[in-house]
């Protein structure tokens, strides 16, 4: 038992870095928004209908998630026309590229930690 009354298993991790999960961004990490960011990153500029189809969403649901990302400054939403049909295109902002890269980095740290840590049976 330690001086503060806890057993060694209850002692918090004293490493200087926080657990990788603490750095995950709730705006980016949400499944649909992470999908929007990754598809848009791959395509550089993506049409609303393509995102809707790829992510199997309703137009309203996709619009809500795009609104969250746009408010956070991670995507730009551009409305225009292709011929006579109205279209909406989505692009990542520089902040969006940074946020996605940071999220992927945190996920890699988390995966590495899980893959290199042998589970104990006492916990």
ZADREN-80802 format. One record per residue (C-alpha): residue number from 1; chain; residue in one letter; x, y negated, z. Coordinates in pm, 1 decimal. Each point is the difference from the previous one (the first is absolute). Last residue first. Layout:
BEGIN
+-----+-------+------+----------+----------+----------+
:  nr : kette : rest :        X :        Y :        Z :
+-----+-------+------+----------+----------+----------+
: NUM :     A :    A :        X :        Y :        Z :
...
+-----+-------+------+----------+----------+----------+
//
This chain:
BEGIN
+-----+-------+------+----------+----------+----------+
:  nr : kette : rest :        X :        Y :        Z :
+-----+-------+------+----------+----------+----------+
: 123 :     A :    X :   -673.6 :    578.9 :  -1337.7 :
: 122 :     A :    X :    168.9 :    318.5 :    121.0 :
: 121 :     A :    X :     10.6 :    178.6 :   -337.6 :
: 120 :     A :    X :    249.4 :   -234.3 :   -152.9 :
: 119 :     A :    X :    -22.0 :   -100.4 :   -363.1 :
: 118 :     A :    X :    327.7 :    -14.2 :   -192.2 :
: 117 :     A :    X :     48.2 :   -347.4 :   -136.8 :
: 116 :     A :    X :    168.0 :    -31.7 :   -339.5 :
: 115 :     A :    X :   -306.7 :     24.6 :   -224.7 :
: 114 :     A :    X :   -218.0 :   -217.2 :    223.0 :
: 113 :     A :    X :    263.1 :   -272.6 :     27.1 :
: 112 :     A :    X :     70.3 :      8.9 :   -371.2 :
: 111 :     A :    X :   -372.1 :    -33.7 :    -74.5 :
: 110 :     A :    X :    -32.0 :   -300.3 :    233.5 :
: 109 :     A :    X :    305.5 :   -168.5 :   -146.9 :
: 108 :     A :    X :   -135.9 :     58.5 :   -352.2 :
: 107 :     A :    X :   -337.2 :   -143.4 :    106.0 :
: 106 :     A :    X :    173.6 :   -309.5 :    136.4 :
: 105 :     A :    X :    186.0 :    -49.4 :   -328.5 :
: 104 :     A :    X :   -320.4 :     47.9 :   -200.3 :
: 103 :     A :    X :   -169.4 :   -267.1 :    213.3 :
: 102 :     A :    X :    293.2 :   -239.1 :    -42.8 :
: 101 :     A :    X :     -0.7 :     48.2 :   -378.4 :
: 100 :     A :    X :   -376.9 :    -57.3 :    -14.6 :
:  99 :     A :    X :     24.2 :   -315.9 :    210.6 :
:  98 :     A :    X :    284.6 :   -135.9 :   -213.4 :
:  97 :     A :    X :   -179.4 :     63.5 :   -330.3 :
:  96 :     A :    X :   -315.3 :   -156.8 :    142.7 :
:  95 :     A :    X :    193.1 :   -304.0 :    124.6 :
:  94 :     A :    X :    136.9 :    -45.7 :   -354.6 :
:  93 :     A :    X :   -362.7 :     10.4 :   -118.3 :
:  92 :     A :    X :   -142.7 :    318.6 :   -142.6 :
:  91 :     A :    X :   -227.2 :    -23.6 :   -301.5 :
:  90 :     A :    X :   -373.1 :     68.2 :    -46.6 :
:  89 :     A :    X :   -201.1 :    -56.2 :   -312.9 :
:  88 :     A :    X :   -374.4 :    -65.3 :    -22.9 :
:  87 :     A :    X :   -178.3 :     22.8 :   -332.2 :
:  86 :     A :    X :   -303.5 :   -161.6 :   -159.7 :
:  85 :     A :    X :    -88.0 :    142.6 :   -337.4 :
:  84 :     A :    X :    -22.0 :   -216.5 :   -310.3 :
:  83 :     A :    X :    348.0 :     82.7 :   -124.6 :
:  82 :     A :    X :    201.8 :     80.8 :    308.8 :
:  81 :     A :    X :   -109.5 :   -277.9 :    230.6 :
:  80 :     A :    X :    127.8 :   -155.4 :    319.5 :
:  79 :     A :    X :     17.6 :     37.7 :    374.7 :
:  78 :     A :    X :    331.3 :     13.8 :    181.4 :
:  77 :     A :    X :     42.8 :    153.2 :    344.8 :
:  76 :     A :    X :    337.5 :    -55.3 :    160.4 :
:  75 :     A :    X :    125.3 :    252.3 :    251.2 :
:  74 :     A :    X :    187.0 :      1.7 :    333.0 :
:  73 :     A :    X :   -100.2 :   -343.1 :    129.2 :
:  72 :     A :    X :   -180.6 :    138.6 :    305.8 :
:  71 :     A :    X :   -323.9 :   -150.1 :   -132.3 :
:  70 :     A :    X :     62.6 :    175.7 :   -331.7 :
:  69 :     A :    X :     56.3 :    334.9 :    171.8 :
:  68 :     A :    X :   -317.5 :    -31.5 :    207.1 :
:  67 :     A :    X :   -199.1 :   -115.2 :   -304.0 :
:  66 :     A :    X :    136.7 :    288.5 :   -205.7 :
:  65 :     A :    X :   -132.8 :    236.9 :    266.1 :
:  64 :     A :    X :   -344.6 :   -157.6 :    -15.8 :
:  63 :     A :    X :     -4.7 :      1.6 :   -380.5 :
:  62 :     A :    X :     92.7 :    368.5 :     -6.5 :
:  61 :     A :    X :   -294.2 :     82.7 :    225.9 :
:  60 :     A :    X :   -238.0 :   -207.0 :   -210.3 :
:  59 :     A :    X :    114.1 :    154.8 :   -328.1 :
:  58 :     A :    X :    -48.3 :    347.4 :    142.2 :
:  57 :     A :    X :    311.8 :    201.8 :     56.6 :
:  56 :     A :    X :    158.7 :    311.0 :   -152.6 :
:  55 :     A :    X :    357.6 :   -134.0 :     42.3 :
:  54 :     A :    X :     97.1 :     53.0 :   -362.9 :
:  53 :     A :    X :   -340.5 :   -107.5 :   -131.5 :
:  52 :     A :    X :    -25.9 :   -321.5 :    201.8 :
:  51 :     A :    X :    363.3 :    -84.1 :    -71.0 :
:  50 :     A :    X :    -56.8 :     40.3 :   -373.7 :
:  49 :     A :    X :   -315.9 :   -208.4 :     16.8 :
:  48 :     A :    X :    182.8 :   -285.5 :    176.1 :
:  47 :     A :    X :    271.0 :    -23.2 :   -266.7 :
:  46 :     A :    X :    362.7 :     38.0 :    102.8 :
:  45 :     A :    X :    306.9 :   -218.1 :    -33.1 :
:  44 :     A :    X :    347.8 :    123.3 :    100.2 :
:  43 :     A :    X :   -118.7 :    355.8 :    -77.9 :
:  42 :     A :    X :    204.2 :    184.5 :    262.4 :
:  41 :     A :    X :    -28.3 :   -278.2 :    258.3 :
:  40 :     A :    X :   -373.5 :    -28.8 :    -67.6 :
:  39 :     A :    X :    -41.8 :    372.9 :     57.1 :
:  38 :     A :    X :    202.0 :    -19.6 :    323.1 :
:  37 :     A :    X :   -177.4 :   -307.1 :    134.6 :
:  36 :     A :    X :   -349.7 :    123.5 :    -76.9 :
:  35 :     A :    X :     76.0 :    342.0 :    150.1 :
:  34 :     A :    X :    139.1 :   -158.1 :    317.1 :
:  33 :     A :    X :   -319.0 :   -205.9 :     14.7 :
:  32 :     A :    X :   -214.9 :    311.7 :    -34.0 :
:  31 :     A :    X :    186.6 :    195.9 :    269.7 :
:  30 :     A :    X :     41.4 :   -279.3 :    259.9 :
:  29 :     A :    X :    374.1 :    -48.3 :     44.9 :
:  28 :     A :    X :     25.1 :   -341.2 :   -163.3 :
:  27 :     A :    X :   -230.8 :   -200.7 :    226.1 :
:  26 :     A :    X :     88.7 :    206.7 :    306.9 :
:  25 :     A :    X :    372.9 :    -56.3 :    -55.5 :
:  24 :     A :    X :    207.8 :    290.0 :    130.4 :
:  23 :     A :    X :    281.4 :   -121.4 :    224.9 :
:  22 :     A :    X :   -119.0 :    178.0 :    314.3 :
:  21 :     A :    X :      2.4 :    331.7 :   -188.6 :
:  20 :     A :    X :    378.3 :    -18.0 :    -28.5 :
:  19 :     A :    X :     41.8 :     43.1 :    379.2 :
:  18 :     A :    X :    162.1 :   -305.6 :    151.4 :
:  17 :     A :    X :    372.8 :    -51.4 :    -22.5 :
:  16 :     A :    X :    227.3 :    -50.2 :    302.9 :
:  15 :     A :    X :    -39.5 :    358.6 :    116.3 :
:  14 :     A :    X :   -134.0 :     33.8 :    354.4 :
:  13 :     A :    X :   -282.2 :    235.1 :    -87.3 :
:  12 :     A :    X :   -243.4 :    -19.0 :    290.3 :
:  11 :     A :    X :     48.6 :    226.8 :    300.4 :
:  10 :     A :    X :   -297.0 :    233.3 :     38.5 :
:   9 :     A :    X :    189.6 :    316.9 :    -94.9 :
:   8 :     A :    X :    272.2 :    -93.8 :    252.2 :
:   7 :     A :    X :   -259.1 :      1.1 :    281.3 :
:   6 :     A :    X :   -130.6 :   -335.6 :    111.1 :
:   5 :     A :    X :     23.7 :   -146.2 :    350.4 :
:   4 :     A :    X :    180.9 :   -323.1 :    -86.7 :
:   3 :     A :    X :    332.1 :    131.6 :    130.1 :
:   2 :     A :    X :    -23.0 :    300.7 :   -233.8 :
:   1 :     A :    X :   -128.6 :    347.7 :     84.8 :
+-----+-------+------+----------+----------+----------+
//
